[in-house]
Amino acid sequence: MRVDQQDYQTIWHKEQGLVQVIDQRHLPFKFIIRDLTTHQDAYWAISEMVVRGAPLIGVTASFGIYLTLMEERQEEGWQHRLKESASHLRRARPTAVNLSFAIDQQLEALQGIGRLEEARRKALEVAQELKRREIENCRLIGEHGVSLIEELSRQKNGEPVNILTHCNAGWLATVDYGTATAPIYRAHDKGIPVHVWVDETRPRNQGARLTAWELEQHGVPHTIIADNTGGLLMQKGMVDMVLVGSDRTTITGDVANKIGTYLKALAAKDNRVPFYAALTLSTIDRNLSDGVRDIPIEQRHEREVKYMQGYANGHVQKVLITPDNSPVANYGFDVTPAGYVTALITEKGVCKPEKKAIDKLFES
């Protein structure tokens, strides 16, 4: 994607033992690139949301395994320390299934390798291949999802298609293209008029900060709205579709996404607005069937709710917006049951949110 007329991805291998990422905590105010040279750096980047979004978390964890091996200096014992590092990285964020998927993929590929240098080469190869595959998957999501926007455009006789999204499921959450934004970018590039309602997405404001910044860079018309505005817009016929991402989806089609997504799905159902979740197959947890009961919901630090981040006097600053001693509950995600999801948009195509249809995607 483009940033100030230059091509970027969210993560890249710079040189031996050095991986670089865009620090998303400072966007849209400052564009900062961070160096990752150790597995602890990768853990920090994931847990502190320097990088975020299920696909990008997975790719970062995969590079984290590679960096673990680059830290090693002895031929003996590196396999044991690799397992310790993998266990540590798994704990960085509990909700996104891509994290464990990427780590398991690395461990399987490294199994049976005896020499450290060979393991380093293999780990880098696996991480690079996962990155390449995630990019292609997101591109394909755009190709499959754009047909839904095209159909709405025909129904509206070429009037702009109004799309409401929540949080950031753009290229910043993946490696390139995004999941929920991929069909939007594809439609815009094809000349289909679109307009995006961008939920601010409290408490970290990923919509207002990140999605809006992405759309602005790409020239996509958009409007930032407070989180509680979506229902009103749907009642007034100002939303043609809701399009969100996912951090984990069950084999039965329950969708875990940023907190507040479920409320948008309820409003969409009540107002007969189609509700789509865009995701790669790596985000589907085939071992879970009841998302409300079984998907772990991350509870994050109270400071994210109590403080608001902004830009003033040339600096990114945080200000207290609540009573200092009031307790806070900060749930990071919620689960939208499959009954409120119109369809899933994946790299293999669009399918109903039900086990039989999802199983077919894995078979194709």
Secondary structure, 3 states (H helix, E strand, C coil): CEECCEECCCEEEEECCEEEEECHHHCCCCCCEEEECCHHHHHHHHHCCCCCCHHHHHHHHHHHHHHHHHHCCCCCCHHHHHHHHHHHHHCCCCCCHHHHHHHHHHHHHHCCCCCHHHHHHHHHHHHHHHHHHHHHHHHHHHHHHHHHHHHHHHHCCCCCEEEEECCCCCHHHCCCCCCCHHHHHHHHHCCCCEEEEEECCCCCCHHHHHHHHHHHHHCCCEEEECHHHHHHHHHCCCCCEEEECCCEEECCCCEEEECCHHHHHHHHHHCCCCEEEECCHHHEECCCCCHHHHCCCCECCCHHHHEEEEEECCEEEEEECCCCCCCCCCECEEEECHHHCCEEEECCEEECCCHHHHHHHHHC
